[in-house]
Amino acid sequence: MRVVRELPEPLVRMARRHNEPLVVQTVRSTAAATIAYVLALHLSPEDAPPLTAPLTALLVVQVTLYATLTNGIRRVNSVVAGVLVAIAFSLLVGLTWWSLALLIVASLIVGHLVRVDEYVPEVAISAMLVLGVTTVGDTAWVRVLETLIGAVVGMAVNVLLPPPVWVGEAGESIEDLARRVRQLMLRIGEEASGRTPHARAAARLHEARRLDHDIVGVDAALRQAEDSLRLNPRVREGLLYRIVLRTGLDTLEICTVVLRVLARTLTDLAKEREPEPLFREETGAVLEQLLSEIADAVVSFAVLVTTHVSVSAESAEARLTAELRQAGATRDKLAALLLEDVREDAEQWQLRGAVLTEVNRILDEMDTEHRSRRLLEELDRCATEQRERMPWLASLRERRRLLRRKWLGRLRRNRATGGRRSS
C-alpha cells in the first residue's frame, strides 16, 4: 500500500495561484528587468551599473500588451526628449540653481509638446539626471541606449510571455457589486414591510449612495480587463467579451441608481407616515417578497454577464429568465394591492406609485430581450467605428469573406458534380 504524503498548505496555495494574473505579472516584470540588466552590462560602454535599462523594462512591462506598446513608446520618447534638453543646457549654461529651474520648465514644456501624457515628469527627471553628471555627452547617449534596451526587452517579454487576461478579476468585482446590491435590497425590503423610522430609512439611502464608490472600483477593474483583451494572442473574441462586460456593468449601474431613487422614495414616505407603517401588512409583505426576488435576479444577471462557457451561460440565462418571470408576477400582485391602498387612502399616492415605477425600471433593465438588443447595438456601433477608423482593414476582411464564399461554393459544386458522375 503506497503512502501519499500531503503537501504543506502554503505549497498547495502557491500551486493553485501560479496562474493568477498577479503572479504572472510578477514573474514577467522580474524576468524583463533581469534580462535588460544583463544585456545592458554587455552593451553599455560605462563601468557604472546600467540601472536605467532594468528600470525602463520594469516600467514598460505593464499589465496588458496594449498598455505595454503605448507606454513603451511614450516612455522612450520622454527619456530621449529629456536627454536632448539636458545636452542643450550643458552646452549653453551648465548646472546652476537657475539653470536647473529653467531646465525643469523647459523639460515639462517639451514633454507636453511631444505628447508623452503621464510621462511628462519623466522628461524632467531624465534631464536632471543627465545634467548632473560630469561627462554629459557620453552619459547622455549611454542613457538613451540603456533606455532603448529596457524598452525593447519589455516589449519582447510580452511576446514570449503573453500578459495575463484580467477578465476573471473584473467578473469577480461585478459579482461582488451585485451581491452588495442584493444585500441592501433585502434590508430595504425587510424594513419596508413594517414600521420604519425615518432615520433608519435615511441610513439605507446613504448606503445606496455609497454604492457609487463601489461602481468606480469595478469600472477600474473592467478598464484593466478591457485593455488586457486588446492585442492579446490568448483571446479570440476580445471585442465580444469587452462589450458583454461593459454593458453588464452599465446595467448594474442603472440598477444601483434606481435603487438609490427607491431608497429616496421610501425615506420620504417614512417621513410622511411616521409613526405609521409605510404600507398595509399585506402590501408590505408582497413588496418584501418582490425586492427579495429582484435581489436574486440581480446576482443571476451578474453571473450571466461573467459566464463565458456556453452551457453555463445557457443555464444562467434560464435561471435569470425564471426569476424575472416570477418577479413580474409578484410585481403585478403588488400593483393591484397598491391600487387598493390608494383607493382607501389617497395620501402619498405619488410616492406609492413611484415605488412601483422604480421596481418596473429595474426589471426592464435586466430583461433578457432588452439585453440582447443592447448587445447587438453595441456590436454594430463598434463595427462601424472600426470601419471608419481603419477602412483598409474592413476592406481586407470583406475580400477574405468573398474569397471564402467563392471557395465554399466551388467546393459544393465539385462535390455535386462528383456525386452525379459516381452515380
Beta strands, then each sheet from edge to edge (+ up, - down):
end
